[in-house]
Amino acid sequence: LLTCDHPQPPTPDGVTLNDPRNQRSLQIGAHVHGNAWGVADLAHESGHTFKQLAPEDTDTRNVTLKEAFRVILPDAWDSDAGDADEPQPRLLRLATAWPELNLDLESVVTNKINDFKVKLAAEATEVEAVVDLKTDELQHKLEQRARVAESKLDPASAQRIRSMAWGVVNKAEAAKELRMRGRNKRLVLRQQRAACKKESLRIAVCHGISGAVSALFVVSEEMLTDLSTSEALAETHEMTTTMFSMLQAATLRPAVAAAVAKAAASA
């Protein structure tokens, strides 16, 4: 289970460890030491200190995956394109709620993978039906030609035509085998992409979007083996679209590194 690790933070001035009202705030500030992209830096990013955390920043009720996914969407951070009804994601609240959100995410991903398997099975059934139909039609036509050759007392031609018919059958089976390998590869790619996207979202929520970009799934030439040209293009397009979208979000989202540098300069 992917979680945001929360080691015990130092006690800020004026905060009592035994006060239940401060436990959640202290938990959020766990990465103040040793992690430049930790959840504590999200406090700098959202303009809060530990003593300034508002209740809505740590209240994990009604936190949804939709809000978590908006962390990696450029529109969520674009003041010009943003939706007035959709406020910017509350990073501290999302980081605190990540263990529960991750369980929901696991369920969503599992359901989507299962749906994709059903889609691939339907595609397989359709493709095999088309190939078998075309194969039967060609075999029937070739058999008619072979019989015509036999009627003309040309057994050599009849044998050659029937050999062509067997060749058609072999090529049809090879085509179905190739499509099966393509479907299996697409499933593997979908599973790998989902795993990378989960990790990328976890990093974006718990640590910062800069590191999340490097966790995205990147397809290689070897991974595209056995795919058709259109399938390979679709995989590449999805990869580049996701990456550019997150790069836009990383540019628009208030930079944690800039906030840390500014704090260090003013110290």
N, C-alpha and C positions, 0 to 999 in steps of 0.2 A: 504494500500500500504506500503510495507516494504521499508524504506529509511535509508540512513546513516544520522543520525542527525548531523547538523553542527551549534552549537551555536557560537556566535561571539568570536573569539580568541583574545588574547592580541596582541598588535602591536609589532612585532620584531623591533629591532634597524635598522634604515635606510630604513624602509618600510612605505610608505604613504598610509593611508586608502583610500584616494580619487583617487589614481592612479588605473585606470581600469586594468592595466597589473598585479597588485598585488592582485586583488580581489580573483582570483581563488586560488592563493597560500595560502592566508589567510584562505580561506574556507577549504582547505585541512588540515590546521593545527588546526582545531577547537577543537580537543580532547586533546590538550596539557595539560589541567588541568583535574584531577579527573577521568581519564580512562586509566588504564595501558595498555589496548589493543586497544586504540583509533587509529584513522587514523594518528594522529601526530606521533605515534610510528612507523607507516609504513615508515615515513621519515627516522627514524633511521635505520630501516631494509633495506631500499634501499640505504643508505649511503648519504642521502641529509639532508640539513637544509633548513629552509624557504627561506633564501637568496640565496641558491644554486639550487633551483628548475629549471630544464631546461624546455623549452617550451614543449618538447615532453612528459614530465611527467604530464603535466596538460592539454594537448590538448585532448579533448574527442571525436574528430572526428574519425570516422572509428573504434571506439571501438566496439568489437563484443562479443557475449555470449561465443564464442569459447575461446577467451582469458580469460574470466572470469572463465570458467570451468577449464582451465589449472591451475588455482591457487590451486585446490585441487587434482591435478594429480602429482604423484611423479616424473614422467619423466620431468616435467616442471622445476624441481629444481635439477635434477641429472645432474651434469656436464658431466658425462661419457655417460649417455644414452640420453641426450638431443639432440634435432634436431637443427642443425646449422641454419636452415631456420626458426626455431621457437624460438625467443628470450624469455627470462624469462618474465612473465607477469609484466606489469608496474602497481604496486599496487596503487600508488597514483592516476594515471589516471583512473583506474577501480573504485576506491572508489568515485571519483568525478562524474563519469558517472553512478553510480549505479541506480539512479531513472529511467533513461531511460532503462538501462539494465534490471531492474526488470519488466518493462512493456513488454519487449520482452520475458523475461522468463515466465511471466504469460501466454502469448499467446502460447509459445511452450508447456508448461505443459498442458494447456487446450486441445490443439490439440492431445497430446499424450494420455491423459485420454479418449478423444472421440474415438481415434483409438482403445484403449484397450476395450472400451465398444462394439465397432463393433466386435472385435475379440471374446469377450465373448458371444455375441449374436450368432455368427456363430458356436461357440463350442456348445452352447445350442441346436441349431437346429440339428447339427450333432449327438449329444449324444441322443437326444430324438428320432431321426429317427432310430438309431440303437436299442435302447431299445424297441421301438414300434414294429420293425420288429421281434426281438427275441421273444417278448411277443406273437405276432400273430402266429409265428411258433409253439411255445409251446402249445398255446391254440388249434391250429388245431390238433396237434398230440394227445393231451389229449382228445379232443372231439372224435377223431377216436377210441381211446381206450374205451371211455365211450359207444360208440355205439356198439362196439364189445361185451362189457359186457352185454348190453341190449339184443343183439341178442342171448346171451347165457342164457337169463332169469335170469340175476344177477343184479337186480336194485340197490342193496346195493353197489356193486362195482362201478356201473355207477355213483351213487351219490357221492361216495368218490372221484372218478377221476375228476368229475366236480367241486367239492370243491377245489381240487388241482389247477384246472385251475383258479378259482377265486383268490386263494392265489398267483398265479403267477402274476395276474393283480395288486393285492395290493402291492406286493413287487416291481413291476416295477414302480408304482407310487411313492413309498417311495424312490426308487433309484433316480428318477428324482427330487424329492423334495430335497434330500441330495445334489445332484449336483448343484441345483439352489442356495442352501445356500452357497455352496462352491464358486460358481462364485460371489455371492454378497460379501462374505468375501474377496475374492481376489481383488475386485474393491475397497473396503474400505481400504485394506492394501496398494494398489497402490496409492490411494489418500493421505493417511497418509504419506507414504514414500516420495511422491512428495512434500508435504508441509514441511516436515522436511529437505529435500534436499535443498529447496529454502532458508529456514532459515539458514541452514548450510553454503550455498554458500554466503549468505549476510554477515554472521559473518566473514567468511574467507576473503572476499573482503574488508569489512569495518573496521574490528577490528583485526583479526588475526586468524590463522588456529587452534590454540590450543583450543579455545572456540568452533570452528566449529565442532570438533570431538564429543563433548558432545551433540550437537544438532541433531546428526544423528538418524535415525529411528531404534529402537530396537524392534524386535518381541518377544512376550512372548508366553508361552504355551497356554494361553487362546485365544490369537489372532489366533493361528493355528487351533482352533477348526473348524470342518466342512470341513477342507481341506484333500485331499488325502495325502498319504505318500509322493508321488513324489512332489506334490505342496508344502507341508510343507518344504521339503528338498530344493526346489528351492528358497523359501522365505528366509530360513536361510542362504543359500549359497550367495544370493545377498546381504544380510545384512552384513555378515562377510567380503565378498570381498570388499564392499564399505568402511567399517570401516578400514580394514587393509591398503587399498590404501591411505586413508586420513592420517592414522597414519604415513605411509611412507613419505607422502608429508610434514607432520608436522616436521618430523625428518630432512628431507633434506632441507626444506626451512630455510633461515636464521632466527634464533630465535630472536623475538622481545625482549623477557625477557632478553636474554644474552646481547643484545645491550644496554638496559636500565641499567642493572646492571653494565656494563662496564663504561657507562657514569657517573653513580653515584659514582663509585669507583675512577674515575679520577678527579672528581669535588673537 
